[in-house]
Amino acid sequence: MQTNTNWRIGSLFGIPLFLDPLWFVILGLATLNFGVAYQELGTVWAWSAGVAMALLLFASVLLHELGHSLVARSQGIKVNSITLFLFGGIAAIEEESKTPGKAFQVAIAGPAVSIALFLLLRLGADVLPDTSSLRIMIGDLARINLVLALFNLIPGLPLDGGQVLKAAVWKATGDRFQAVHWAAKTGQILGYAAIALGLAVDYFTGELVTGLWIALLGWFGIRNATTYDRVTILQETLLKLKASDTMTRNFRIVDANQTLRSFADLYLLETTPVQVYFAESDGRYRGMVAIDDLRTVERSEWETKTVNAIVHPLTEIPSVEESTNIAEIINKLENEHLPRVTVLSPAGAVAGIIDRGDIVRTLAQNLGLRITDAEIKRIKEEGSYPQGLQLQAIAKSTTNSQ
């Protein structure tokens, strides 16, 4: 389980607000930049104005992300948080919009807020005297919001322009996954271009800090565009793979008419007993045998009572059909806190069982990932996915976006 190192500073419209510790780095750099630029106001006023402008800069970023968040909430989508960090801000929106039109609305909301702030601040600066220091500051903040809007409209993920491009391709092709791949690839290309530009700026102008910052922005873009692409590939795989592709037959069929004593002696004392038993009689499955239910029966009755006494009928146990996709199975396991589910054939017979280890193994095989048998065993025993693999969140987003 990943540890959240961000600091919660409050909430806005019920949306939790967080600060990444690295945010203070850019806050300091922004303060330094503005403080140096405003030296004509006097040393004290210059640095005071620098701090104020740095905070107003991030207030603008916050309002930008709030624009995305409120539009998403108006579509019934949960917004988990807004976080300010080294490269600006990000709204943690839980799932994709249902249509390309609604996705466009969420994407364009942030730049629209920034442009509205630019117009309002520009209007406010114009009514102040030309020599007013406040006019200079408000004018600078207006230009910052315009730059924020225009920069975010660059057409590549993870920027808002990439989200707009995704919505446009989604509308044109009808394929959300293909749209994300296109927008992510564009984001990667732009990221590499930014790194090259940063190196060129450093080489030809000697502006090391400026060049490094541009290159860092490019690296950030590549990393996040790649993440979008990988998550989308995983979502496609979750929908493509079915229960029949994932299930195993790691269960044993026992006679429903045998006594509990016979059942315990034959199976439970084995050196490597299986996890799941199904009882049958007269050629029909009667249900699942839960080992823990043996404890509810007095040992003195084990000689007379049969396995039928502790059977859970198939109609009452958690089950899925063979055609159910993995995304739905993950959601069922997590939402109902289940160790496993039973897979039933169209005829209602037991076809297999699926637990978290089976899911991870199947995904690894289909995505070309390496995972050891020891790790699969750990997942099966502990009932938890590998650290950093947010399968539950991805599966929820996948099914909600269908």
C-alpha positions as CSV (number, residue, x, y, z in Angstrom):
1,M,0.0,0.0,0.0
2,Q,1.5,3.3,-1.1
3,T,2.0,6.1,1.4
4,N,0.6,9.5,0.7
5,T,3.4,12.0,1.4
6,N,1.3,15.0,0.4
7,W,0.1,17.5,3.0
8,R,-3.6,18.2,3.2
9,I,-4.3,21.9,3.6
10,G,-8.1,22.0,3.6
11,S,-10.9,21.5,1.1
12,L,-12.8,23.6,-1.5
13,F,-16.3,22.7,-2.5
14,G,-15.8,19.5,-0.6
15,I,-12.7,18.6,-2.6
16,P,-9.6,17.8,-0.5
17,L,-6.6,20.1,-1.3
18,F,-3.1,18.8,-1.0
19,L,0.4,20.2,-1.3
20,D,3.3,18.1,-2.6
21,P,6.4,18.8,-0.6
22,L,8.3,19.8,-3.8
23,W,5.7,22.6,-4.3
24,F,7.8,24.7,-1.9
25,V,10.7,24.5,-4.3
26,I,8.8,26.2,-7.1
27,L,7.2,28.6,-4.6
28,G,10.7,29.7,-3.6
29,L,11.8,30.0,-7.3
30,A,8.7,32.0,-8.2
31,T,9.2,34.3,-5.2
32,L,12.8,34.8,-6.2
33,N,11.8,35.6,-9.8
34,F,9.2,38.1,-8.9
35,G,11.2,39.6,-6.1
36,V,14.1,40.3,-8.4
37,A,11.7,41.7,-11.1
38,Y,10.1,44.2,-8.6
39,Q,13.3,45.6,-7.1
40,E,12.3,49.1,-8.3
41,L,9.6,49.0,-5.6
42,G,12.2,48.9,-2.9
43,T,13.7,45.9,-1.2
44,V,11.0,45.2,1.4
45,W,8.1,45.8,-1.0
46,A,9.8,43.9,-3.8
47,W,10.1,40.7,-1.8
48,S,6.7,41.1,-0.2
49,A,5.3,41.5,-3.7
50,G,7.3,38.4,-4.8
51,V,5.7,36.3,-2.1
52,A,2.3,37.6,-2.9
53,M,2.7,37.0,-6.6
54,A,4.0,33.5,-6.1
55,L,0.9,32.6,-4.0
56,L,-1.4,34.3,-6.5
57,L,0.2,32.2,-9.2
58,F,-0.7,29.0,-7.4
59,A,-4.1,30.4,-6.6
60,S,-4.6,30.7,-10.3
61,V,-3.4,27.2,-10.8
62,L,-5.9,26.0,-8.1
63,L,-8.8,27.8,-9.8
64,H,-7.7,26.3,-13.1
65,E,-7.9,22.7,-11.6
66,L,-11.1,23.6,-9.8
67,G,-12.6,24.4,-13.2
68,H,-12.0,20.8,-14.4
69,S,-13.2,19.4,-11.1
70,L,-16.5,21.2,-10.9
71,V,-17.4,20.3,-14.5
72,A,-16.6,16.7,-13.8
73,R,-18.7,16.8,-10.6
74,S,-21.6,18.2,-12.6
75,Q,-21.4,15.0,-14.7
76,G,-21.7,12.9,-11.6
77,I,-18.0,12.0,-11.6
78,K,-16.2,11.9,-8.2
79,V,-13.2,14.2,-7.7
80,N,-10.9,12.7,-5.1
81,S,-8.5,15.7,-4.6
82,I,-6.6,18.6,-6.1
83,T,-2.9,18.6,-5.5
84,L,-0.4,21.5,-6.1
85,F,3.1,20.2,-7.0
86,L,6.3,21.1,-8.7
87,F,4.9,21.4,-12.2
88,G,1.6,23.1,-11.3
89,G,-1.5,21.3,-10.2
90,I,-3.6,18.2,-10.9
91,A,-7.2,17.2,-10.2
92,A,-7.6,13.5,-9.3
93,I,-10.8,12.8,-11.3
94,E,-11.9,9.2,-10.6
95,E,-13.3,8.2,-14.0
96,E,-13.7,9.1,-17.7
97,S,-16.6,11.1,-18.9
98,K,-19.3,9.0,-20.7
99,T,-19.1,10.8,-24.1
100,P,-16.5,12.7,-26.1
101,G,-18.6,15.8,-25.7
102,K,-18.6,15.6,-22.0
103,A,-14.9,14.8,-22.0
104,F,-14.2,17.9,-24.0
105,Q,-16.2,20.0,-21.4
106,V,-14.0,18.7,-18.6
107,A,-10.8,19.3,-20.6
108,I,-11.6,22.8,-21.7
109,A,-12.9,24.0,-18.3
110,G,-9.5,24.6,-16.9
111,P,-8.2,26.8,-19.8
112,A,-11.5,28.6,-19.9
113,V,-11.1,29.6,-16.2
114,S,-7.6,30.8,-16.9
115,I,-8.7,32.9,-19.9
116,A,-11.6,34.3,-17.8
117,L,-9.1,35.3,-15.1
118,F,-6.9,36.9,-17.7
119,L,-9.7,39.0,-19.0
120,L,-10.9,40.1,-15.5
121,L,-7.4,40.9,-14.3
122,R,-6.5,42.8,-17.6
123,L,-9.7,44.8,-17.1
124,G,-8.8,45.5,-13.5
125,A,-5.3,46.6,-14.4
126,D,-6.5,49.0,-17.1
127,V,-8.6,51.0,-14.6
128,L,-5.6,51.7,-12.4
129,P,-3.1,54.5,-12.9
130,D,-0.2,53.7,-15.2
131,T,2.4,54.3,-12.5
132,S,0.7,52.1,-9.9
133,S,2.7,49.2,-8.7
134,L,-0.5,47.3,-8.2
135,R,-1.3,47.8,-11.9
136,I,2.0,46.2,-12.8
137,M,1.4,43.2,-10.5
138,I,-2.2,42.6,-11.7
139,G,-1.0,43.0,-15.3
140,D,1.7,40.4,-14.7
141,L,-0.8,38.0,-13.1
142,A,-3.1,38.5,-16.1
143,R,-0.4,37.5,-18.5
144,I,0.5,34.5,-16.3
145,N,-3.1,33.2,-16.6
146,L,-3.0,33.7,-20.4
147,V,0.3,31.8,-20.6
148,L,-1.2,29.1,-18.3
149,A,-4.2,28.7,-20.6
150,L,-2.2,28.6,-23.8
151,F,0.5,26.3,-22.5
152,N,-2.2,23.8,-21.3
153,L,-3.8,23.9,-24.7
154,I,-0.8,22.3,-26.3
155,P,-2.3,19.1,-27.9
156,G,-0.6,16.3,-26.1
157,L,-1.3,14.4,-22.9
158,P,-1.1,15.0,-20.0
159,L,-1.9,18.7,-20.9
160,D,-5.5,19.8,-21.3
161,G,-4.9,20.2,-25.0
162,G,-4.1,16.5,-25.0
163,Q,-7.5,15.8,-23.4
164,V,-9.2,18.0,-26.0
165,L,-7.4,16.1,-28.7
166,K,-8.4,12.8,-27.1
167,A,-12.1,14.0,-27.1
168,A,-11.8,15.0,-30.8
169,V,-10.3,11.7,-31.9
170,W,-12.8,9.8,-29.7
171,K,-15.7,11.7,-31.4
172,A,-14.2,11.0,-34.9
173,T,-13.4,7.3,-34.4
174,G,-15.8,6.3,-31.7
175,D,-13.0,4.5,-29.9
176,R,-11.9,6.1,-26.6
177,F,-8.9,3.8,-26.3
178,Q,-7.5,4.7,-29.7
179,A,-8.1,8.4,-28.8
180,V,-6.0,8.1,-25.7
181,H,-3.2,6.3,-27.6
182,W,-3.1,9.1,-30.2
183,A,-3.1,11.9,-27.6
184,A,-0.4,10.0,-25.5
185,K,1.8,9.5,-28.5
186,T,1.5,13.2,-29.3
187,G,2.4,14.0,-25.7
188,Q,5.5,11.8,-25.9
189,I,6.7,13.5,-29.1
190,L,6.2,17.0,-27.6
191,G,8.0,15.9,-24.5
192,Y,11.1,14.7,-26.4
193,A,10.9,18.0,-28.4
194,A,10.9,20.0,-25.1
195,I,14.0,18.1,-23.9
196,A,15.7,18.8,-27.2
197,L,14.7,22.5,-26.9
198,G,15.9,22.7,-23.4
199,L,19.3,21.3,-24.4
200,A,19.5,23.7,-27.3
201,V,18.6,26.7,-25.1
202,D,21.4,25.7,-22.7
203,Y,23.9,25.2,-25.5
204,F,23.3,28.3,-27.6
205,T,22.4,30.8,-24.9
206,G,24.1,29.5,-21.8
207,E,20.8,29.8,-19.9
208,L,21.3,26.6,-17.9
209,V,18.3,27.1,-15.5
210,T,15.9,27.9,-18.3
211,G,17.1,25.1,-20.5
212,L,17.0,22.6,-17.5
213,W,13.4,23.7,-16.6
214,I,12.2,23.2,-20.2
215,A,13.9,19.8,-20.3
216,L,12.3,18.8,-16.9
217,L,8.8,19.8,-18.3
218,G,9.5,17.6,-21.3
219,W,10.5,14.7,-19.0
220,F,7.4,15.2,-16.9
221,G,5.3,15.1,-20.1
222,I,6.9,12.0,-21.4
223,R,6.5,10.2,-18.1
224,N,2.8,11.0,-17.7
225,A,1.9,10.5,-21.4
226,T,3.5,7.0,-21.1
227,T,1.5,6.3,-18.0
228,Y,-1.7,7.3,-19.8
229,D,-0.8,4.9,-22.6
230,R,0.0,2.0,-20.3
231,V,-3.1,2.4,-18.2
232,T,-5.2,2.4,-21.4
233,I,-3.5,-0.7,-22.6
234,L,-4.3,-2.3,-19.3
235,Q,-7.9,-1.2,-19.5
236,E,-8.2,-2.7,-23.0
237,T,-6.8,-5.9,-21.7
238,L,-9.2,-6.0,-18.7
239,L,-12.1,-5.7,-21.1
240,K,-10.7,-8.2,-23.7
241,L,-9.9,-11.0,-21.2
242,K,-12.8,-13.0,-19.9
243,A,-13.4,-15.2,-16.9
244,S,-12.8,-18.3,-19.1
245,D,-9.3,-17.0,-19.9
246,T,-8.4,-16.4,-16.3
247,M,-10.0,-19.2,-14.2
248,T,-8.2,-22.2,-12.9
249,R,-9.5,-25.6,-11.8
250,N,-7.7,-25.5,-8.5
251,F,-10.6,-27.1,-6.7
252,R,-11.7,-30.6,-5.8
253,I,-15.1,-32.3,-6.3
254,V,-16.3,-34.3,-3.3
255,D,-19.3,-36.6,-2.7
256,A,-22.1,-34.7,-1.1
257,N,-23.4,-37.9,0.5
258,Q,-20.2,-38.8,2.4
259,T,-20.0,-38.1,6.1
260,L,-18.2,-35.1,7.5
261,R,-15.8,-37.5,9.2
262,S,-15.0,-39.1,5.9
263,F,-14.6,-35.8,4.2
264,A,-12.3,-34.5,6.9
265,D,-10.1,-37.7,6.9
266,L,-9.8,-37.9,3.1
267,Y,-9.2,-34.3,2.2
268,L,-8.5,-32.0,5.1
269,L,-5.5,-34.0,6.4
270,E,-3.7,-33.9,3.1
271,T,-0.3,-32.3,3.2
272,T,-1.4,-29.8,0.6
273,P,-5.2,-29.4,0.8
274,V,-6.9,-27.3,-1.9
275,Q,-8.6,-24.1,-1.0
276,V,-12.0,-24.8,-2.5
277,Y,-14.3,-27.9,-2.5
278,F,-17.5,-28.4,-4.4
279,A,-20.0,-31.2,-3.5
280,E,-21.9,-33.2,-6.0
281,S,-24.4,-36.1,-6.0
282,D,-26.3,-37.9,-8.7
283,G,-24.2,-36.2,-11.3
284,R,-25.2,-32.7,-10.2
285,Y,-23.3,-29.9,-8.3
286,R,-24.9,-29.3,-5.0
287,G,-22.7,-26.3,-4.0
288,M,-19.5,-25.2,-2.3
289,V,-18.1,-26.6,0.9
290,A,-16.8,-24.0,3.2
291,I,-14.2,-25.6,5.5
292,D,-14.9,-23.1,8.3
293,D,-18.4,-24.4,8.5
294,L,-17.1,-27.7,9.9
295,R,-16.5,-25.8,13.1
296,T,-20.2,-25.1,13.4
297,V,-20.9,-28.8,13.6
298,E,-20.2,-30.7,16.8
299,R,-17.5,-33.4,16.2
300,S,-19.8,-36.0,17.7
301,E,-22.1,-35.4,14.8
302,W,-19.4,-35.8,12.1
303,E,-20.1,-39.5,11.9
304,T,-23.8,-39.1,11.1
305,K,-24.1,-35.8,9.2
306,T,-23.1,-35.6,5.5
307,V,-21.3,-32.9,3.5
308,N,-24.8,-31.8,2.4
309,A,-25.2,-30.3,5.8
310,I,-22.6,-27.6,5.2
311,V,-23.0,-27.1,1.5
312,H,-23.7,-23.5,0.2
313,P,-25.8,-23.8,-3.0
314,L,-24.3,-22.5,-6.2
315,T,-27.2,-19.9,-6.4
316,E,-26.0,-18.4,-3.0
317,I,-22.3,-18.2,-3.6
318,P,-20.4,-15.3,-5.4
319,S,-20.2,-16.3,-9.0
320,V,-19.7,-15.0,-12.5
321,E,-20.3,-16.3,-16.0
322,E,-17.5,-17.5,-18.3
323,S,-18.0,-14.4,-20.5
324,T,-17.6,-11.9,-17.7
325,N,-14.6,-9.6,-18.3
326,I,-11.8,-9.3,-15.8
327,A,-12.6,-5.6,-15.0
328,E,-16.0,-6.7,-13.6
329,I,-14.5,-9.6,-11.7
330,I,-11.9,-7.2,-10.0
331,N,-14.7,-4.9,-9.0
332,K,-16.8,-7.8,-7.6
333,L,-13.8,-9.1,-5.6
334,E,-13.1,-5.7,-4.1
335,N,-16.6,-4.3,-3.6
336,E,-17.8,-7.5,-1.9
337,H,-14.4,-8.2,-0.1
338,L,-14.2,-11.7,-1.6
339,P,-11.2,-14.0,-1.6
340,R,-12.3,-15.6,-4.9
341,V,-15.3,-16.0,-7.2
342,T,-16.7,-19.2,-8.8
343,V,-17.1,-19.3,-12.6
344,L,-20.2,-21.0,-13.8
345,S,-20.8,-22.5,-17.3
346,P,-23.9,-21.6,-19.3
347,A,-25.4,-24.9,-18.0
348,G,-24.9,-23.8,-14.4
349,A,-22.0,-26.1,-13.7
350,V,-18.8,-25.1,-12.0
351,A,-16.2,-24.2,-14.7
352,G,-13.5,-22.8,-12.5
353,I,-12.5,-20.3,-9.8
354,I,-10.7,-17.0,-9.9
355,D,-8.7,-15.2,-7.2
356,R,-6.4,-12.1,-7.3
357,G,-3.4,-14.3,-8.1
358,D,-5.1,-15.8,-11.1
359,I,-5.9,-12.3,-12.4
360,V,-2.3,-10.9,-12.0
361,R,-0.9,-14.0,-13.6
362,T,-3.2,-13.7,-16.6
363,L,-2.5,-10.0,-17.0
364,A,1.2,-10.6,-16.8
365,Q,1.1,-13.2,-19.5
366,N,-0.9,-11.1,-21.8
367,L,1.1,-7.9,-21.3
368,G,4.4,-9.6,-21.5
369,L,5.3,-8.8,-17.8
370,R,7.5,-11.0,-15.7
371,I,6.1,-12.1,-12.3
372,T,7.4,-15.0,-10.2
373,D,5.5,-18.0,-9.0
374,A,6.4,-16.9,-5.5
375,E,4.8,-13.5,-6.0
376,I,1.6,-15.2,-7.4
377,K,1.5,-17.5,-4.3
378,R,1.9,-14.5,-2.0
379,I,-1.0,-12.7,-3.8
380,K,-3.2,-15.8,-3.5
381,E,-2.4,-16.2,0.2
382,E,-2.6,-12.5,1.2
383,G,-5.4,-11.5,-1.2
384,S,-3.7,-8.3,-2.1
385,Y,-2.3,-6.9,-5.4
386,P,1.4,-6.0,-5.8
387,Q,2.3,-2.6,-4.4
388,G,1.8,0.2,-6.8
389,L,-0.6,-1.8,-9.1
390,Q,-3.9,0.1,-8.7
391,L,-6.0,-2.5,-10.3
392,Q,-9.2,-1.7,-8.4
393,A,-9.1,1.9,-9.4
394,I,-8.3,1.1,-13.0
395,A,-11.0,-1.6,-13.2
396,K,-13.6,0.8,-11.7
397,S,-12.7,3.5,-14.2
398,T,-12.8,1.0,-17.0
399,T,-16.3,-0.3,-16.3
400,N,-17.7,3.1,-15.4
401,S,-16.6,4.5,-18.7
402,Q,-18.3,1.8,-20.8
